[in-house]
Amino acid sequence: MKNKVLTALLLTLFVASTGWCSWTTRESTTTQDLNAVALATQALGLAVGNSGTVIKTLNGGQTWESKASGVTVALYDVMLPSATEGYLAGASGTILKTANLGDTFNAITLPSGVNTAAIKKAAWHNNLRGFAASNGAASNGAIITGEAVSGDVAAWNVTTIANFDVAGVAFATTESGGADTYVWGRYFAGADSGKYAILKNGTAVQTFTGNAIRDIFFSSAAIGYAVGENGFLYKTTDNGESWFDASSGTTNNLNSLLFITDNFGWAVGDVGNICLTTSGGVRWTNCSDTSISTDLNDIGGSFTIASTSDASGVGLIVGDGGKVYKLSSPSIEAVSPTTKPQGGIGTMEITGSGFMAGATVAFLLPGTSDSDPGLIAAAIRQSKILATAVSVESSTRLVLNYISSTDATLGARDVRVVNIDASSARRNSAFTLVARTANPAIANAWVDNNKYVAALAPFGISTKPLITFEATSTAGMTPATANAKVIAISGESYSIFNIPAASITATSANTVSVSYKLSGTLASGTAMSLKLYVEDSAGNPAQSDLSVETSGLTNPTSESGAKAGLPGVIIGNETKTDLSQSNYVSSLHMPAGTEVVNPKFILIDAAGKRIWEKTIPGTYYTKVNFTIAKNEVDPKLLGYGIYIIQAWDTRTGKLIAQNRFVNWKN
């Protein structure tokens, strides 16, 4: 029996669409019907079946070995709270305990009333252990419970349920961290005689007619599922208080459930039926293989979810005739490209098999254990290569964008693909960062006709900015090989804009000039980083990061804003200026060595009327700082909106810079 409460799995996997699954046959060493399977870790597990059959795996179900249980009765269930504590449940009052994962067993002596019962199901929650005891279709059933301390239960308690043949037991975590007890079975007397029912903490919460319940699984405190005969599948979303038909889409008997999140799980049953949902039971996909026709009796697994983009695990199904099926992992056959200079950004193709819609990709430093989510997360950070925009083109091909940091450690990276069902594949040393043979540089960046000045960050820009910059390299630069990009980074969101060669001009053999208006629209009112990227003729990359904030306004050149053809530009953090509350601090920037005498700054409203002006005495070179104080503009003349600000050289009488000024209400 798998653990009925996955308290460690608190995160929800995001799925792009209903996926599919693939299960492969594993040799089990027995032909006896197998009734249950459980994993203590992603490697260690047991399966049990008829005639006292026990088989053990040390490698997540890849291979199995037989173990002696010491009994010949049918074993119906197995639970493994840990690798040093396990229980088998079977016919004739059989409960066996193991402290070494099935190498040896000790029989537990049960009290009168259940010592000859069929112990059909086993469940656990934290230190609570429980078993369902059936004394036959017309005899009172019971549940057997106990509290484990250091893996041992000192006393077992028997709770008899009148007029009820008990078929199973499950525990669900309460919101306070305790456990609700769910029992299912059939009334054989009383007002509900002949009806099947689900009991919560001893009280019937739902009754059914016609179809026996065969398994219940709670994925969280509120959400649970029940399956049974003839495709019976019900769901609760209110802590088991009420249940509704979730429609499995099959009429075959369903025998067992396993969910790794509230939305993602499987139901298995007779005639090889394997159903997968990624939508919390709204839709089910039949992922049965035509080669699987035997009755499937149980599904179990061990899964670890480190984040919405990093999961791993093992899933196993057992059935009649000793059949064992293992959740197939994807495989990676090739990665292209296999090398890239440090700081490179581009597109990667991964080919292989078994890729599912919603798969994620990670670059890991070699030697990281797949079974430790903490180490995996650390390895991804230390790798300093990000995989983003993963697109599963088919089950054999996926495409992604990769972004490597300019200070990423040189050397090999393992590439890891994780499917939405938590199966994963890893190709060691599949991608290598190599040293640059030259060091190209990006300079003279302008956004919306404003020269980017890091000291003014976050720099106010439009939502569809015009971006210009220059790039140089001793290895040569050409428009055809520049591979220029703009990457907009906001939190964990990455948008890559490829700059066409037509927007790149060669100004010399070693220099190109880029002028590109973003093809997409950025989110309004958002602080983000714009990463400028270019490659030289030898493929050496250069990156430059601009710290910006979008104002929600369109390109200022379309609003009489920054005026082209003038020698200078006025820069200010326009998106945060409210002259009723604070001063506006700005600066005039001129080409290097340009002399400006007694510059005059003028503020003009939409009607063309001057509402403020200031002359700053003196002779200045390259840069002039100025301030519009909050008490310098008549509030009757100034509302919230867009104004024009100009800079004039009073010696020559020429306009030298013009841009917009936004009086922005904070």
C-alpha positions as CSV (number, residue, x, y, z in Angstrom):
1,M,0.0,0.0,0.0
2,K,1.3,3.4,-0.9
3,N,1.2,6.1,1.8
4,K,-2.3,7.5,1.5
5,V,-1.2,11.0,2.5
6,L,1.6,12.6,0.6
7,T,2.3,15.4,3.1
8,A,5.6,16.3,1.5
9,L,4.2,17.1,-1.9
10,L,2.8,20.6,-1.2
11,L,3.6,22.1,-4.6
12,T,1.4,21.8,-7.7
13,L,2.9,20.9,-11.1
14,F,1.9,23.1,-13.9
15,V,0.8,21.2,-17.0
16,A,0.4,22.6,-20.4
17,S,-2.1,20.0,-21.5
18,T,-3.2,16.5,-20.8
19,G,-0.1,14.3,-21.1
20,W,0.4,10.6,-21.6
21,C,2.3,7.9,-19.9
22,S,4.3,4.9,-20.7
23,W,4.8,1.7,-18.6
24,T,7.3,-1.0,-19.3
25,T,7.3,-4.7,-18.1
26,R,9.8,-5.7,-15.5
27,E,10.6,-9.3,-14.6
28,S,9.2,-10.1,-11.1
29,T,10.6,-13.6,-10.3
30,T,7.0,-14.9,-9.7
31,T,3.9,-16.0,-11.5
32,Q,1.6,-15.6,-8.5
33,D,-1.0,-12.8,-8.6
34,L,0.6,-9.7,-7.1
35,N,-1.9,-7.7,-5.0
36,A,0.0,-4.7,-3.7
37,V,3.3,-2.7,-4.0
38,A,4.9,0.0,-1.9
39,L,8.2,1.9,-2.0
40,A,10.1,3.2,1.1
41,T,12.4,5.2,-1.1
42,Q,12.8,5.7,-4.8
43,A,15.0,2.6,-4.8
44,L,13.7,0.3,-2.0
45,G,10.3,-1.5,-2.2
46,L,8.2,-4.6,-1.7
47,A,5.4,-6.2,-3.6
48,V,3.1,-9.0,-2.2
49,G,0.7,-11.5,-3.5
50,N,-1.0,-14.8,-3.3
51,S,0.5,-17.9,-1.5
52,G,2.6,-15.7,0.8
53,T,4.5,-14.2,-2.1
54,V,7.0,-11.4,-1.3
55,I,9.4,-9.8,-3.8
56,K,11.9,-7.0,-3.1
57,T,13.6,-4.3,-5.3
58,L,16.7,-2.4,-4.5
59,N,16.7,-0.2,-7.7
60,G,13.2,1.2,-8.0
61,G,11.6,-1.8,-9.7
62,Q,14.2,-2.4,-12.3
63,T,14.9,-5.9,-10.9
64,W,13.3,-8.0,-8.2
65,E,14.3,-10.9,-5.9
66,S,12.0,-13.3,-4.0
67,K,11.8,-13.2,-0.2
68,A,10.4,-15.7,2.2
69,S,7.4,-14.5,4.2
70,G,7.0,-17.6,6.3
71,V,3.3,-17.9,5.4
72,T,1.3,-19.4,2.6
73,V,-1.9,-17.4,2.8
74,A,-2.7,-14.6,0.3
75,L,-1.1,-11.3,1.2
76,Y,-3.4,-8.4,0.2
77,D,-1.4,-5.3,1.1
78,V,2.0,-3.9,2.1
79,M,2.9,-0.6,3.7
80,L,6.4,0.9,4.2
81,P,6.5,3.9,6.5
82,S,10.3,3.7,6.3
83,A,13.1,1.5,5.2
84,T,13.2,0.0,8.7
85,E,9.5,-0.4,9.3
86,G,7.1,-2.3,7.1
87,Y,3.9,-4.4,7.4
88,L,2.3,-7.0,5.2
89,A,-1.5,-7.7,5.5
90,G,-3.2,-10.9,4.5
91,A,-5.8,-13.6,5.0
92,S,-6.5,-15.4,8.3
93,G,-5.6,-12.6,10.6
94,T,-2.1,-12.2,9.1
95,I,-0.1,-9.1,9.8
96,L,3.7,-9.5,9.4
97,K,6.2,-6.9,10.4
98,T,9.7,-6.4,8.9
99,A,12.5,-4.1,10.2
100,N,14.9,-4.8,7.3
101,L,12.7,-4.4,4.2
102,G,11.6,-7.9,3.8
103,D,14.7,-9.9,4.7
104,T,12.9,-11.3,7.8
105,F,9.4,-11.1,9.2
106,N,7.7,-11.4,12.6
107,A,4.0,-12.2,13.0
108,I,1.9,-9.8,15.0
109,T,-0.6,-11.5,17.3
110,L,-4.0,-10.0,17.0
111,P,-6.8,-10.1,19.6
112,S,-9.9,-12.2,19.4
113,G,-12.4,-10.9,16.9
114,V,-9.9,-10.1,14.2
115,N,-7.3,-12.9,14.6
116,T,-9.0,-14.8,11.8
117,A,-10.2,-11.9,9.7
118,A,-9.0,-11.0,6.2
119,I,-6.7,-8.0,6.7
120,K,-7.4,-6.4,3.4
121,K,-5.8,-2.9,3.5
122,A,-3.0,-1.1,5.4
123,A,-2.5,2.6,5.8
124,W,-0.3,5.0,7.8
125,H,0.0,8.7,8.6
126,N,2.9,10.0,10.6
127,N,3.1,7.6,13.6
128,L,-0.4,6.2,13.1
129,R,-0.7,2.7,11.7
130,G,-4.0,1.1,10.6
131,F,-5.5,-2.0,9.0
132,A,-8.9,-3.0,7.7
133,A,-10.3,-6.3,9.0
134,S,-13.1,-8.1,7.2
135,N,-14.9,-11.0,9.0
136,G,-17.0,-11.8,6.0
137,A,-20.0,-10.4,4.2
138,A,-22.4,-10.9,7.1
139,S,-20.1,-10.2,10.1
140,N,-19.0,-7.0,11.8
141,G,-15.8,-5.7,10.4
142,A,-13.2,-3.6,12.3
143,I,-10.2,-1.4,12.0
144,I,-7.0,-2.1,13.8
145,T,-4.9,0.9,14.8
146,G,-1.8,1.7,16.8
147,E,0.8,4.4,17.4
148,A,4.4,3.6,16.4
149,V,7.2,4.8,18.6
150,S,10.7,4.4,17.1
151,G,9.1,2.0,14.6
152,D,7.4,-0.2,17.2
153,V,3.7,-0.3,18.2
154,A,3.2,-1.3,21.8
155,A,-0.5,-1.9,21.7
156,W,-3.1,-2.5,18.9
157,N,-6.6,-1.1,19.3
158,V,-9.6,-2.8,17.6
159,T,-12.7,-0.7,16.7
160,T,-15.7,-2.8,15.5
161,I,-18.1,-1.3,13.1
162,A,-21.6,-2.7,13.5
163,N,-23.5,-4.2,10.5
164,F,-20.6,-3.2,8.2
165,D,-18.2,-5.4,6.2
166,V,-15.0,-3.4,6.2
167,A,-13.1,-3.4,2.8
168,G,-10.4,-0.7,3.4
169,V,-9.0,2.1,5.5
170,A,-7.2,5.3,4.6
171,F,-5.9,8.3,6.5
172,A,-6.0,11.9,5.4
173,T,-4.2,14.9,6.9
174,T,-6.4,17.4,8.6
175,E,-5.8,21.2,8.3
176,S,-4.4,21.1,11.8
177,G,-1.9,18.3,10.9
178,G,-3.8,15.4,12.5
179,A,-5.5,12.6,10.7
180,D,-9.1,11.8,9.6
181,T,-9.8,8.1,9.3
182,Y,-11.8,6.9,6.3
183,V,-13.3,3.4,6.1
184,W,-15.1,1.9,3.2
185,G,-17.2,-1.3,2.8
186,R,-20.8,-2.5,2.7
187,Y,-23.7,-2.6,5.1
188,F,-25.2,-6.0,5.5
189,A,-28.0,-5.0,7.9
190,G,-29.9,-2.0,9.1
191,A,-31.5,0.9,7.1
192,D,-28.7,1.0,4.6
193,S,-28.4,-2.8,4.2
194,G,-26.8,-3.7,0.8
195,K,-25.4,-0.2,0.2
196,Y,-21.7,0.6,-0.1
197,A,-20.5,3.5,2.1
198,I,-17.6,5.7,3.0
199,L,-17.2,6.5,6.7
200,K,-15.3,9.4,8.0
201,N,-14.2,9.1,11.7
202,G,-16.9,6.5,12.2
203,T,-19.8,8.4,10.5
204,A,-21.2,7.6,7.1
205,V,-20.6,10.5,4.8
206,Q,-21.7,8.9,1.5
207,T,-23.6,5.8,0.4
208,F,-23.7,4.1,-3.0
209,T,-25.6,1.3,-4.6
210,G,-24.4,-1.2,-7.1
211,N,-20.6,-0.7,-7.2
212,A,-18.1,-1.8,-4.5
213,I,-15.4,0.7,-3.6
214,R,-11.9,-0.7,-4.0
215,D,-9.5,2.1,-3.0
216,I,-9.5,5.7,-1.6
217,F,-6.6,8.1,-1.9
218,F,-6.3,11.6,-0.4
219,S,-3.8,13.9,-2.2
220,S,-4.3,16.7,0.4
221,A,-6.5,17.5,3.4
222,A,-9.5,18.5,1.3
223,I,-9.1,16.5,-1.9
224,G,-9.6,12.8,-2.2
225,Y,-10.6,10.2,-4.8
226,A,-12.4,6.8,-4.6
227,V,-12.5,4.1,-7.3
228,G,-14.3,0.7,-7.6
229,E,-16.3,-1.6,-9.8
230,N,-17.4,-0.8,-13.3
231,G,-15.3,2.3,-13.6
232,F,-16.7,3.8,-10.4
233,L,-14.7,7.0,-9.6
234,Y,-15.8,9.7,-7.1
235,K,-14.1,12.8,-5.8
236,T,-14.3,15.0,-2.7
237,T,-13.1,18.6,-2.4
238,D,-14.5,19.4,1.1
239,N,-12.4,17.1,3.4
240,G,-14.5,14.1,2.6
241,E,-17.9,15.6,3.7
242,S,-19.5,15.0,0.3
243,W,-18.5,13.1,-2.9
244,F,-19.4,13.5,-6.5
245,D,-19.0,11.4,-9.7
246,A,-15.8,12.3,-11.5
247,S,-16.4,10.0,-14.5
248,S,-13.4,7.8,-15.2
249,G,-14.4,7.1,-18.8
250,T,-14.1,3.4,-18.4
251,T,-16.5,0.6,-17.4
252,N,-13.7,-1.7,-16.3
253,N,-13.2,-2.3,-12.6
254,L,-10.7,0.2,-11.1
255,N,-8.7,-1.2,-8.2
256,S,-6.2,1.4,-7.1
257,L,-5.2,5.1,-7.1
258,L,-2.0,7.1,-6.9
259,F,-1.8,11.0,-7.0
260,I,1.4,13.0,-6.7
261,T,-0.5,16.3,-6.6
262,D,-4.2,17.3,-6.3
263,N,-4.5,17.3,-10.1
264,F,-2.0,14.7,-11.3
265,G,-2.6,11.0,-10.8
266,W,-3.4,7.5,-12.1
267,A,-6.2,4.9,-11.6
268,V,-5.5,1.3,-12.6
269,G,-7.8,-1.6,-12.9
270,D,-8.9,-4.8,-14.7
271,V,-8.0,-5.7,-18.3
272,G,-4.8,-3.6,-18.2
273,N,-6.7,-0.4,-17.6
274,I,-4.4,2.6,-16.8
275,C,-6.0,6.0,-16.6
276,L,-4.1,9.3,-16.2
277,T,-5.5,12.7,-15.2
278,T,-3.6,16.0,-15.1
279,S,-6.8,18.0,-14.4
280,G,-7.9,16.7,-11.1
281,G,-10.3,14.1,-12.7
282,V,-11.9,16.6,-15.1
283,R,-10.4,14.7,-18.0
284,W,-8.9,11.2,-18.1
285,T,-6.5,9.8,-20.7
286,N,-6.4,6.0,-21.3
287,C,-2.7,5.3,-21.4
288,S,-3.1,1.5,-21.4
289,D,-0.6,-0.4,-23.6
290,T,-2.2,-2.9,-25.9
291,S,0.4,-5.4,-24.7
292,I,-1.0,-5.1,-21.1
293,S,-4.2,-7.1,-20.8
294,T,-3.9,-8.5,-17.3
295,D,-5.9,-7.3,-14.3
296,L,-3.9,-4.5,-12.5
297,N,-4.3,-4.6,-8.7
298,D,-2.3,-1.8,-7.2
299,I,-0.2,1.2,-8.1
300,G,2.5,2.7,-5.9
301,G,5.4,5.1,-6.0
302,S,7.8,7.5,-4.4
303,F,8.0,11.0,-5.8
304,T,9.9,14.1,-4.8
305,I,8.9,17.6,-6.0
306,A,11.5,20.3,-5.3
307,S,9.7,23.0,-7.3
308,T,7.2,23.4,-10.2
309,S,10.0,22.7,-12.6
310,D,11.9,20.0,-10.8
311,A,10.4,16.6,-9.9
312,S,11.6,13.0,-9.9
313,G,10.2,9.7,-8.9
314,V,9.4,6.1,-9.4
315,G,6.0,4.6,-10.2
316,L,5.1,0.8,-10.1
317,I,2.0,-1.2,-11.0
318,V,1.5,-4.8,-10.1
319,G,-1.1,-7.3,-11.3
320,D,-2.2,-10.9,-11.8
321,G,0.3,-13.5,-13.0
322,G,3.2,-11.8,-11.2
323,K,3.2,-8.8,-13.6
324,V,5.1,-5.7,-12.7
325,Y,5.2,-2.5,-14.7
326,K,7.5,0.5,-14.2
327,L,6.8,4.1,-15.2
328,S,9.0,4.6,-18.2
329,S,11.6,7.4,-17.9
330,P,12.4,9.6,-20.8
331,S,15.7,9.0,-22.5
332,I,18.1,11.6,-24.0
333,E,20.0,10.5,-27.1
334,A,21.6,13.8,-28.2
335,V,21.9,17.5,-27.4
336,S,22.7,20.2,-29.9
337,P,24.7,22.3,-29.7
338,T,27.2,20.4,-27.4
339,T,29.4,23.4,-26.7
340,K,29.0,27.1,-26.4
341,P,31.3,29.9,-25.2
342,Q,30.8,31.2,-21.7
343,G,28.0,33.7,-21.6
344,G,26.3,32.2,-24.6
345,I,22.5,32.4,-25.2
346,G,20.7,30.5,-27.8
347,T,18.4,27.6,-28.8
348,M,19.1,24.0,-28.0
349,E,17.5,20.8,-29.4
350,I,17.3,17.6,-27.3
351,T,16.3,14.4,-29.0
352,G,15.4,11.1,-27.4
353,S,12.2,9.4,-26.4
354,G,9.3,9.6,-23.9
355,F,9.2,13.4,-23.7
356,M,5.8,14.6,-22.3
357,A,4.0,17.9,-22.8
358,G,5.0,20.2,-19.9
359,A,8.5,18.6,-19.5
360,T,11.2,20.8,-18.0
361,V,14.9,21.0,-18.6
362,A,17.8,21.7,-16.2
363,F,21.5,22.1,-16.5
364,L,23.4,20.5,-13.5
365,L,26.9,20.5,-12.4
366,P,28.2,16.9,-12.7
367,G,27.9,14.6,-9.7
368,T,24.7,16.0,-8.3
369,S,22.4,13.3,-6.8
370,D,19.0,13.0,-8.5
371,S,17.4,11.9,-5.3
372,D,18.2,15.1,-3.3
373,P,16.0,18.0,-4.3
374,G,18.0,20.4,-2.2
375,L,21.2,19.5,-4.0
376,I,19.5,19.6,-7.4
377,A,18.3,23.1,-6.8
378,A,21.7,24.2,-5.6
379,A,23.3,22.6,-8.6
380,I,21.0,24.4,-11.0
381,R,22.0,27.8,-9.3
382,Q,25.7,27.0,-9.3
383,S,25.5,25.8,-12.9
384,K,24.5,29.4,-14.0
385,I,22.8,28.1,-17.1
386,L,19.1,28.6,-17.3
387,A,16.7,26.6,-19.5
388,T,13.6,28.5,-20.5
389,A,10.7,28.3,-23.0
390,V,10.9,24.5,-23.2
391,S,8.7,23.3,-26.1
392,V,8.0,19.6,-26.5
393,E,7.7,19.3,-30.3
394,S,7.0,15.5,-30.1
395,S,7.7,12.6,-27.8
396,T,11.2,12.4,-29.4
397,R,12.2,16.1,-29.7
398,L,12.1,19.2,-27.5
399,V,13.5,22.7,-28.1
400,L,14.5,25.3,-25.5
401,N,16.3,28.5,-25.0
402,Y,19.4,28.5,-22.8
403,I,20.9,31.5,-21.1
404,S,24.4,31.2,-19.6
405,S,26.0,33.7,-17.3
406,T,29.1,35.5,-18.3
407,D,30.7,34.3,-15.0
408,A,29.6,30.7,-15.3
409,T,32.2,28.2,-14.5
410,L,33.8,26.6,-17.6
411,G,33.4,22.9,-18.2
412,A,30.8,20.2,-18.6
413,R,27.1,20.3,-17.6
414,D,24.7,17.4,-17.2
415,V,21.4,17.9,-19.0
416,R,18.3,16.6,-17.2
417,V,14.7,16.3,-18.6
418,V,11.8,15.9,-16.1
419,N,8.4,14.9,-17.4
420,I,5.2,16.1,-15.7
421,D,4.7,12.6,-14.2
422,A,8.0,13.1,-12.4
423,S,9.9,10.5,-14.5
424,S,13.3,11.9,-15.6
425,A,16.3,11.3,-17.7
426,R,19.8,12.7,-17.4
427,R,22.7,12.8,-19.9
428,N,26.0,13.3,-18.2
429,S,28.4,16.0,-19.6
430,A,26.1,16.6,-22.5
431,F,26.9,20.3,-22.8
432,T,30.1,22.2,-22.2
433,L,30.9,25.8,-21.7
434,V,34.2,26.8,-23.3
435,A,36.4,29.9,-22.9
436,R,35.9,32.8,-25.2
437,T,38.6,33.4,-27.8
438,A,37.9,37.1,-27.8
439,N,36.0,39.5,-25.6
440,P,33.4,41.5,-27.6
441,A,31.8,44.5,-25.8
442,I,28.5,46.3,-26.0
443,A,28.5,50.1,-25.5
444,N,26.6,53.3,-26.1
445,A,23.1,51.8,-25.3
446,W,20.1,54.1,-25.9
447,V,16.5,53.3,-25.1
448,D,13.6,55.4,-26.6
449,N,16.2,57.9,-27.8
450,N,17.5,58.3,-24.2
451,K,21.1,57.4,-23.5
452,Y,21.1,54.7,-20.9
453,V,22.7,55.9,-17.7
454,A,23.1,53.2,-15.0
455,A,23.1,55.8,-12.2
456,L,19.5,56.6,-13.1
457,A,18.3,53.0,-12.8
458,P,15.6,51.8,-12.9
459,F,15.6,53.7,-16.2
460,G,12.1,54.7,-17.4
461,I,11.2,53.2,-20.8
462,S,8.1,52.6,-22.9
463,T,6.3,49.2,-23.2
464,K,7.6,48.8,-26.8
465,P,11.0,50.5,-26.6
466,L,13.4,51.4,-29.4
467,I,16.8,50.0,-28.4
468,T,20.1,51.0,-30.0
469,F,23.6,50.0,-29.1
470,E,27.1,49.3,-30.6
471,A,29.1,46.1,-30.4
472,T,32.8,45.6,-31.1
473,S,35.1,42.7,-31.2
474,T,38.7,42.0,-32.4
475,A,37.4,38.8,-33.9
476,G,35.2,40.8,-36.2
477,M,31.5,41.7,-36.3
478,T,28.9,41.2,-39.1
479,P,25.1,41.6,-39.2
480,A,24.8,38.0,-40.5
481,T,26.6,36.4,-37.6
482,A,25.7,38.8,-34.8
483,N,22.8,36.7,-33.5
484,A,21.7,39.7,-31.6
485,K,18.9,39.4,-29.0
486,V,17.1,41.4,-26.3
487,I,16.0,39.3,-23.3
488,A,13.4,40.8,-21.0
489,I,13.7,39.4,-17.5
490,S,11.1,40.0,-14.9
491,G,11.3,37.8,-11.9
492,E,11.4,34.2,-13.2
493,S,9.9,35.2,-16.6
494,Y,12.1,35.4,-19.6
495,S,11.1,36.7,-23.0
496,I,13.7,36.5,-25.8
497,F,13.4,38.8,-28.8
498,N,15.6,37.9,-31.8
499,I,17.0,41.0,-33.6
500,P,16.8,40.5,-37.4
501,A,20.0,41.1,-39.4
502,A,18.1,44.0,-41.2
503,S,18.3,45.9,-37.9
504,I,22.0,45.6,-37.7
505,T,24.5,47.7,-39.6
506,A,28.3,47.1,-40.0
507,T,30.1,50.3,-39.3
508,S,33.6,48.7,-39.6
509,A,35.0,45.2,-39.8
510,N,35.0,45.0,-36.1
511,T,31.9,47.0,-35.2
512,V,28.2,46.8,-35.7
513,S,25.4,49.2,-34.8
514,V,22.0,47.8,-33.7
515,S,18.7,49.7,-33.9
516,Y,15.7,47.6,-33.0
517,K,12.2,48.4,-31.9
518,L,10.9,45.6,-29.7
519,S,8.6,43.2,-31.7
520,G,6.5,42.5,-28.6
521,T,5.0,44.6,-25.8
522,L,6.4,44.6,-22.3
523,A,4.2,44.6,-19.2
524,S,3.2,48.1,-18.1
525,G,4.5,49.5,-14.8
526,T,7.1,46.7,-14.3
527,A,10.6,46.8,-13.1
528,M,12.8,44.4,-15.2
529,S,16.2,43.8,-16.7
530,L,16.8,44.1,-20.4
531,K,19.7,41.9,-21.4
532,L,21.4,43.0,-24.6
533,Y,23.2,40.2,-26.4
534,V,25.4,39.8,-29.5
535,E,28.0,37.4,-30.9
536,D,31.1,38.2,-32.9
537,S,32.2,36.4,-36.1
538,A,33.9,33.7,-34.0
539,G,30.7,33.1,-31.9
540,N,32.1,34.8,-28.8
541,P,29.2,36.4,-26.8
542,A,28.8,39.7,-25.2
543,Q,26.0,40.7,-22.7
544,S,24.9,44.0,-21.2
545,D,22.2,44.4,-18.6
546,L,19.9,47.5,-18.4
547,S,17.9,48.0,-15.3
548,V,14.6,49.5,-16.5
549,E,11.0,50.2,-15.6
550,T,8.2,50.4,-18.1
551,S,5.9,53.4,-17.8
552,G,2.9,52.1,-19.7
553,L,3.4,54.8,-22.4
554,T,4.2,54.1,-26.0
555,N,7.4,55.1,-27.8
556,P,8.0,58.8,-26.9
557,T,9.1,59.6,-30.5
558,S,5.4,59.1,-31.4
559,E,4.3,61.6,-28.8
560,S,6.6,64.6,-29.6
561,G,9.0,63.2,-27.1
562,A,12.7,62.7,-27.6
563,K,13.5,64.5,-30.8
564,A,15.8,62.9,-33.3
565,G,18.5,64.9,-35.0
566,L,19.4,67.0,-32.0
567,P,22.9,66.7,-30.5
568,G,21.9,66.0,-26.9
569,V,19.3,64.2,-24.9
570,I,17.5,64.9,-21.6
571,I,17.4,62.0,-19.2
572,G,15.2,61.8,-16.2
573,N,13.3,59.1,-14.1
574,E,10.1,60.3,-15.6
575,T,7.8,57.5,-14.3
576,K,8.2,58.6,-10.7
577,T,7.8,62.3,-10.9
578,D,4.9,64.1,-9.2
579,L,5.8,67.8,-8.9
580,S,3.1,68.3,-6.3
581,Q,5.0,66.0,-4.0
582,S,8.7,66.1,-5.0
583,N,11.4,67.7,-7.2
584,Y,12.2,66.5,-10.7
585,V,15.9,65.7,-11.0
586,S,17.3,65.4,-14.5
587,S,20.3,65.9,-16.7
588,L,21.3,67.0,-20.2
589,H,23.8,64.8,-22.0
590,M,25.8,65.9,-24.9
591,P,28.4,64.2,-27.1
592,A,31.9,64.1,-25.5
593,G,33.7,67.5,-25.6
594,T,30.6,69.5,-26.6
595,E,30.5,73.0,-25.0
596,V,27.2,74.4,-23.7
597,V,26.9,78.0,-22.4
598,N,24.2,79.2,-20.0
599,P,21.8,76.4,-20.9
600,K,18.1,77.2,-20.6
601,F,15.5,74.6,-19.8
602,I,11.8,75.1,-20.7
603,L,8.7,73.2,-19.8
604,I,5.9,73.4,-22.4
605,D,2.3,72.2,-22.1
606,A,0.2,70.5,-24.7
607,A,-1.1,73.8,-26.0
608,G,2.5,75.0,-26.6
609,K,2.5,77.4,-23.7
610,R,5.6,77.8,-21.6
611,I,4.8,77.1,-17.9
612,W,8.3,77.0,-16.5
613,E,11.9,77.9,-17.5
614,K,15.3,78.1,-15.8
615,T,18.7,79.2,-17.0
616,I,21.7,77.7,-15.4
617,P,24.7,80.1,-15.7
618,G,28.1,78.7,-16.8
619,T,29.9,76.8,-19.4
620,Y,29.4,73.0,-19.3
621,Y,30.9,70.1,-21.2
622,T,29.1,66.8,-22.0
623,K,26.6,66.9,-19.0
624,V,24.4,69.5,-17.2
625,N,22.4,68.6,-14.1
626,F,19.2,70.5,-13.4
627,T,16.2,70.3,-11.1
628,I,12.5,71.4,-11.4
629,A,11.6,72.1,-7.8
630,K,8.1,71.3,-6.7
631,N,7.4,74.9,-5.7
632,E,8.7,76.4,-9.0
633,V,5.7,75.6,-11.2
634,D,2.3,77.2,-10.7
635,P,0.0,74.3,-9.7
636,K,-2.8,76.0,-11.6
637,L,-0.8,75.5,-14.8
638,L,0.4,71.9,-14.1
639,G,-1.8,68.9,-14.2
640,Y,-1.0,65.2,-14.5
641,G,0.1,64.3,-18.0
642,I,2.7,64.6,-20.7
643,Y,4.7,67.8,-21.3
644,I,7.6,68.8,-23.5
645,I,10.9,69.7,-21.9
646,Q,13.6,71.5,-24.0
647,A,17.2,72.5,-23.5
648,W,18.6,75.6,-25.4
649,D,22.1,76.9,-25.7
650,T,21.6,80.7,-25.0
651,R,24.9,81.6,-26.7
652,T,23.9,80.1,-30.1
653,G,20.2,80.3,-29.6
654,K,19.9,76.7,-30.8
655,L,17.7,73.9,-29.5
656,I,20.1,71.2,-28.3
657,A,17.7,68.6,-26.8
658,Q,14.0,67.8,-26.4
659,N,12.2,65.0,-24.6
660,R,8.9,64.4,-22.9
661,F,8.3,65.2,-19.2
662,V,5.6,63.2,-17.5
663,N,4.0,64.6,-14.4
664,W,3.0,61.3,-12.9
665,K,0.6,60.9,-10.0
666,N,2.2,58.5,-7.5
